[in-house]
Amino acid sequence: MKNSMTRLGRFIIILLLIIIPKGSYLQASERDKVHLSALIVTGQEMSHYWKNSTPIFKQILEDAAIFKVDIAQSPGEGGDMSTFNPAFSNYDVVVLNYNGDCWNDATKQNFVEYVKKGGGVVVIHGASNSFPEWKAYNEITGLGGWGGRDENSGPYVYWKDNRAYRDYSPGPGGSHGVQWEFVVNTRAPKHPIMKGMPPSWKHAQDELYDRLRGPGENIEILATAFSDEGTGGSGREEPVLFTVKYYKGRVFHTTMGHVSKDQTTAIQCAGFVYTLQRGTEWAATGKVKQKLPKDMPDANTVILLPQYNSINP
């Protein structure tokens, strides 16, 4: 009787394998995970033309085929910010492409609570400079510049002696030289965001932020670039990609991504695109399942992805 039941069980398993298409369970599971919900917060950006960059950031994320992307657009500069109340808690990750008027107190509190409870955050370029007086925002983003930041904002943080170095000397926070093509150096090759990225790769013409300072707590530098004094830079190896842990929240911060009125070269860069896609997934889930393409930039060659060359008039 026992042998008969065993044979019957094996027959049922074989029958199921024949009837059910191969990979159906995996495909169903993957379908459940295809859409991570992302919210791009934008609407003001003092010098980086958010109307140009926001639709491209949306396209970059959607092209990863794992994100469903919404946009929360604030009132314009000087507008009634009391009406700006994004539902952060409805999303797996919030992407900040904003540098402008301060949010209302309720929105600020909702954002901090969202991150504390495990919400993901991505900070892109100009958003590094937002809200210099908002303590929690600076703790979440780790480092920033301009807006009156100085030694009271926290130390300079840069790469020295093969580690993140905290420099408490006085001075203003935030500067950059002329825009140029610079080499990005991977510093955390085993991190999920950087795994598989080249040891060094050339980034398209961009502003290389330097002399950033802030709380810099629970920060892990993923990649740096040398800010050449010949271009007006600091002469230091500056962080360009890093993560911050804030309570249960995960933050991915890229200082790259300058967009002007008529140019999107920096965000066409393959290295920028791939790290933004991967960093956003990591901020949302703590893992990266995206596969990198075989055609990757190296230390001598910039690879531009022309599909991200659109300009919104």
Backbone torsions as a table, in degrees:
resi	resn	phi	psi	omega
1	MET	NA	-43.9	-179.9
2	LYS	-61.2	-43.6	179.9
3	ASN	-64.8	-35.9	178.7
4	SER	-64.0	-43.5	179.0
5	MET	-64.7	-37.3	179.0
6	THR	-63.8	-45.1	178.7
7	ARG	-62.5	-39.4	179.4
8	LEU	-63.9	-42.3	179.7
9	GLY	-62.5	-42.0	179.2
10	ARG	-64.8	-38.9	179.6
11	PHE	-62.9	-41.4	-179.1
12	ILE	-65.0	-41.9	180.0
13	ILE	-62.7	-45.2	180.0
14	ILE	-63.2	-41.0	179.4
15	LEU	-61.6	-42.4	179.3
16	LEU	-63.7	-39.7	179.9
17	LEU	-65.0	-31.8	179.3
18	ILE	-75.7	-42.4	-174.7
19	ILE	-73.3	-43.1	-175.1
20	ILE	-85.0	125.1	-179.9
21	PRO	-57.9	142.4	-179.1
22	LYS	-59.0	131.3	177.1
23	GLY	86.6	3.3	-176.5
24	SER	-61.4	-42.2	-179.7
25	TYR	-63.4	-43.2	179.4
26	LEU	-63.5	-42.8	-178.8
27	GLN	-64.5	-39.9	178.2
28	ALA	-62.6	-42.9	179.3
29	SER	-62.6	-43.2	-179.5
30	GLU	-66.2	-37.4	178.8
31	ARG	-60.6	-36.3	179.1
32	ASP	-65.5	-23.5	-174.2
33	LYS	-107.0	0.4	-174.3
34	VAL	-60.9	-43.7	-172.3
35	HIS	-103.3	99.2	164.0
36	LEU	-83.7	137.1	-177.1
37	SER	-89.4	125.7	-179.3
38	ALA	-123.9	141.2	177.9
39	LEU	-121.4	119.0	173.9
40	ILE	-90.4	121.0	178.6
41	VAL	-97.4	123.2	-174.1
42	THR	-154.2	-168.6	177.1
43	GLY	123.4	-23.3	172.5
44	GLN	-143.4	136.7	176.3
45	GLU	-158.0	108.9	-165.0
46	MET	-56.1	-36.5	-175.3
47	SER	-143.4	19.6	-173.4
48	HIS	-127.0	14.2	168.3
49	TYR	52.1	68.3	-177.5
50	TRP	-60.4	-27.7	179.4
51	LYS	-65.8	-27.4	175.4
52	ASN	-82.0	-44.4	-171.7
53	SER	-78.9	-36.3	-172.9
54	THR	-59.6	-48.9	178.9
55	PRO	-63.9	-28.9	178.2
56	ILE	-73.4	-41.7	175.9
57	PHE	-59.9	-39.6	178.0
58	LYS	-61.7	-44.8	179.9
59	GLN	-64.8	-42.8	179.5
60	ILE	-57.0	-46.1	-178.5
61	LEU	-69.0	-42.5	-179.6
62	GLU	-66.3	-29.6	178.9
63	ASP	-69.0	-16.8	174.1
64	ALA	-72.7	-13.4	175.2
65	ALA	66.7	21.2	176.4
66	ILE	-128.8	-2.5	-176.2
67	PHE	-116.9	137.6	164.6
68	LYS	-104.8	120.9	-167.6
69	VAL	-114.2	127.3	171.0
70	ASP	-112.6	163.6	179.2
71	ILE	-125.0	130.6	173.0
72	ALA	-107.8	110.6	-177.0
73	GLN	-103.5	123.3	-179.3
74	SER	-75.0	165.4	166.4
75	PRO	-60.0	159.8	179.2
76	GLY	-69.4	172.7	-178.2
77	GLU	-54.7	128.3	-178.8
78	GLY	82.8	2.1	-179.5
79	GLY	-78.4	-179.7	-178.0
80	ASP	-81.4	95.9	-176.8
81	MET	-74.1	-8.0	177.7
82	SER	-66.3	-18.8	-178.7
83	THR	-88.8	-3.8	-174.5
84	PHE	-96.9	101.8	-175.4
85	ASN	-138.3	71.3	180.0
86	PRO	-61.0	145.5	179.4
87	ALA	-87.5	74.4	-175.9
88	PHE	-54.4	-39.9	-173.2
89	SER	-66.0	-11.9	178.3
90	ASN	-82.2	-1.1	-171.1
91	TYR	-125.3	152.3	176.3
92	ASP	-77.9	-29.0	-176.8
93	VAL	-151.3	141.3	177.4
94	VAL	-113.5	124.9	-177.9
95	VAL	-105.4	120.0	-174.0
96	LEU	-96.3	112.3	173.1
97	ASN	-124.0	57.8	-169.1
98	TYR	-142.2	134.1	170.9
99	ASN	-152.6	94.4	-175.3
100	GLY	-163.6	-145.1	-177.6
101	ASP	-57.9	146.9	-178.9
102	CYS	-66.4	144.5	176.5
103	TRP	-72.1	161.1	176.6
104	ASN	-70.2	162.8	-172.5
105	ASP	-60.2	-39.7	-178.8
106	ALA	-65.2	-41.7	179.4
107	THR	-65.6	-40.9	177.5
108	LYS	-61.1	-45.3	179.8
109	GLN	-64.3	-41.9	179.9
110	ASN	-63.2	-37.8	179.7
111	PHE	-66.3	-46.1	-179.6
112	VAL	-62.7	-42.7	179.4
113	GLU	-65.0	-38.1	177.3
114	TYR	-58.2	-46.6	-178.1
115	VAL	-70.5	-43.2	180.0
116	LYS	-56.1	-36.4	-176.6
117	LYS	-84.7	1.4	175.2
118	GLY	116.7	6.7	178.0
119	GLY	-68.3	145.5	178.8
120	GLY	-89.2	149.8	179.9
121	VAL	-136.8	139.1	171.9
122	VAL	-122.6	129.8	-179.7
123	VAL	-112.1	123.2	-177.8
124	ILE	-115.7	120.8	168.2
125	HIS	43.3	-101.2	-173.5
126	GLY	-58.7	-26.6	178.3
127	ALA	-67.7	-13.3	173.4
128	SER	-60.9	-24.4	-169.5
129	ASN	-101.7	-0.5	-175.2
130	SER	-70.7	154.4	164.5
131	PHE	48.6	59.4	-178.0
132	PRO	-61.5	-25.1	-177.3
133	GLU	-91.4	-5.6	-176.1
134	TRP	-93.1	103.4	-172.8
135	LYS	-57.6	-49.0	-176.3
136	ALA	-64.5	-38.4	178.9
137	TYR	-61.1	-43.0	179.9
138	ASN	-68.2	-30.9	174.0
139	GLU	-69.3	-37.8	-179.5
140	ILE	-69.2	-44.3	-175.8
141	THR	-84.5	-17.9	172.9
142	GLY	88.0	-58.4	-177.4
143	LEU	-137.9	151.8	177.3
144	GLY	-157.7	179.8	-179.3
145	GLY	-146.5	168.2	176.7
146	TRP	61.8	-167.8	178.8
147	GLY	64.4	23.0	-179.6
148	GLY	84.8	10.0	178.8
149	ARG	-64.8	139.2	178.2
150	ASP	-151.9	-160.1	-176.7
151	GLU	-59.2	-22.4	177.1
152	ASN	-73.7	-13.8	179.6
153	SER	-85.2	-15.4	-177.2
154	GLY	128.9	178.0	-176.3
155	PRO	-77.0	159.7	161.7
156	TYR	-66.8	142.9	174.9
157	VAL	-127.8	123.2	177.7
158	TYR	-148.4	177.8	-174.7
159	TRP	-95.8	123.2	-179.5
160	LYS	-152.6	138.8	179.9
161	ASP	55.9	38.3	175.6
162	ASN	63.8	32.9	177.8
163	ARG	-158.5	168.0	173.5
164	ALA	-72.6	121.4	-174.9
165	TYR	-108.6	131.1	-178.7
166	ARG	-103.7	117.1	-174.7
167	ASP	-111.9	114.6	-174.3
168	TYR	-94.8	12.5	179.9
169	SER	-66.2	150.8	-178.1
170	PRO	-72.2	160.6	177.3
171	GLY	145.7	163.0	-179.6
172	PRO	-69.7	154.2	178.5
173	GLY	-103.9	125.3	174.1
174	GLY	103.0	118.1	172.4
175	SER	-163.7	170.7	171.5
176	HIS	-161.4	154.3	176.1
177	GLY	-88.1	-155.4	177.6
178	VAL	-67.8	157.3	176.1
179	GLN	-71.2	137.6	-179.9
180	TRP	-158.7	168.2	174.3
181	GLU	-84.5	123.9	-178.1
182	PHE	-129.2	158.8	-177.8
183	VAL	-90.1	129.8	176.9
184	VAL	-97.9	130.3	-177.4
185	ASN	-110.5	122.0	178.6
186	THR	-70.4	130.4	-179.5
187	ARG	-114.3	-14.6	180.0
188	ALA	-133.2	71.6	-172.1
189	PRO	-64.9	-18.7	-179.3
190	LYS	-91.6	-8.2	178.5
191	HIS	-66.1	142.0	-177.5
192	PRO	-53.3	-35.3	-179.6
193	ILE	-67.5	-38.4	-172.0
194	MET	-96.9	-10.5	-176.6
195	LYS	-59.4	120.7	-178.8
196	GLY	94.9	-13.9	175.9
197	MET	-71.5	149.5	179.8
198	PRO	-61.0	153.1	176.0
199	PRO	-57.6	-37.3	175.8
200	SER	-143.2	142.2	177.8
201	TRP	-149.0	148.7	-175.9
202	LYS	-88.1	128.4	-179.7
203	HIS	-96.4	145.8	179.9
204	ALA	-65.0	166.6	-178.8
205	GLN	-50.3	127.7	-173.3
206	ASP	-161.3	167.3	168.4
207	GLU	-80.6	127.1	175.2
208	LEU	-98.3	100.9	179.1
209	TYR	-63.0	137.9	174.9
210	ASP	-140.6	173.8	-179.2
211	ARG	54.2	32.5	175.0
212	LEU	-72.9	145.0	178.1
213	ARG	-145.0	159.9	-178.2
214	GLY	168.4	-169.8	179.7
215	PRO	-57.1	-42.6	176.3
216	GLY	57.6	30.6	-178.6
217	GLU	-91.8	145.9	179.6
218	ASN	52.3	42.4	-176.9
219	ILE	-105.0	141.1	172.6
220	GLU	-126.2	118.3	179.6
221	ILE	-79.7	123.6	-179.0
222	LEU	-94.6	-34.7	-177.6
223	ALA	-155.7	151.1	-178.9
224	THR	-133.6	169.8	172.8
225	ALA	-145.9	144.4	-178.9
226	PHE	-80.1	121.5	179.7
227	SER	-87.9	93.6	-171.6
228	ASP	-67.0	128.1	177.8
229	GLU	-61.6	-27.2	178.3
230	GLY	-65.2	-18.3	177.3
231	THR	-101.5	4.3	-175.6
232	GLY	94.2	14.5	-176.7
233	GLY	-88.2	-172.6	-171.9
234	SER	-85.2	-16.6	-173.2
235	GLY	77.2	18.0	-178.5
236	ARG	-121.1	162.2	171.9
237	GLU	-86.8	104.3	-169.9
238	GLU	-97.0	145.3	176.7
239	PRO	-69.9	131.5	175.7
240	VAL	-117.5	-22.1	174.5
241	LEU	-135.5	129.4	176.0
242	PHE	-157.3	164.5	177.1
243	THR	-118.2	157.1	176.6
244	VAL	-134.1	136.7	172.4
245	LYS	-102.0	124.7	-179.3
246	TYR	-129.5	105.0	-171.6
247	TYR	51.5	-120.5	179.6
248	LYS	-91.5	-3.6	-175.5
249	GLY	-83.9	151.3	176.2
250	ARG	-114.6	132.8	-177.5
251	VAL	-124.6	129.2	172.0
252	PHE	-111.6	128.1	-173.7
253	HIS	-124.3	120.6	172.5
254	THR	-116.3	124.2	178.7
255	THR	-85.1	-5.2	178.3
256	MET	-84.0	164.6	172.7
257	GLY	116.9	34.0	178.7
258	HIS	-69.9	134.4	176.4
259	VAL	-127.9	131.3	178.4
260	SER	-107.5	-173.4	-176.6
261	LYS	-61.8	-34.7	-174.5
262	ASP	-131.4	21.2	-178.8
263	GLN	-146.7	133.2	176.5
264	THR	-124.3	25.0	-173.6
265	THR	-54.4	-44.2	-174.5
266	ALA	-60.8	-36.2	-176.7
267	ILE	-94.1	3.1	167.2
268	GLN	-85.7	-14.0	-175.7
269	CYS	-62.6	129.8	-177.7
270	ALA	-58.0	-41.9	179.7
271	GLY	-62.1	-40.0	176.4
272	PHE	-63.8	-47.1	-176.8
273	VAL	-61.3	-49.5	-175.4
274	TYR	-66.1	-40.6	-179.6
275	THR	-71.8	-30.9	175.9
276	LEU	-67.3	-45.4	178.6
277	GLN	-61.1	-46.5	-176.9
278	ARG	-71.3	-39.9	179.0
279	GLY	-64.9	-34.8	178.8
280	THR	-69.9	-40.5	176.1
281	GLU	-63.2	-43.2	-179.8
282	TRP	-63.5	-42.3	179.0
283	ALA	-61.5	-35.7	-178.6
284	ALA	-76.6	-35.5	-169.2
285	THR	-126.7	-17.7	-173.8
286	GLY	83.5	1.8	179.9
287	LYS	-135.2	165.2	174.4
288	VAL	-133.3	116.8	179.3
289	LYS	-107.1	-6.0	179.7
290	GLN	-66.8	144.1	177.5
291	LYS	-96.8	137.9	176.4
292	LEU	-81.0	145.5	176.6
293	PRO	-71.3	163.4	179.3
294	LYS	-73.4	-31.1	-177.9
295	ASP	-85.1	97.6	-175.1
296	MET	-116.9	151.1	176.6
297	PRO	-68.8	159.9	173.3
298	ASP	-128.2	-171.7	-173.9
299	ALA	-71.5	-10.0	-175.6
300	ASN	-112.3	-14.5	-169.9
301	THR	-132.2	129.9	171.9
302	VAL	-86.9	133.9	172.9
303	ILE	-110.5	119.9	177.5
304	LEU	-102.5	139.9	177.5
305	LEU	-104.3	103.3	-169.4
306	PRO	-65.2	-17.6	179.5
307	GLN	-66.0	-13.5	179.4
308	TYR	-106.1	31.5	-177.6
309	ASN	-101.3	4.6	-175.7
310	SER	-72.1	145.2	177.5
311	ILE	-121.2	128.0	178.5
312	ASN	-88.5	114.4	-176.0
313	PRO	-57.4	NA	NA
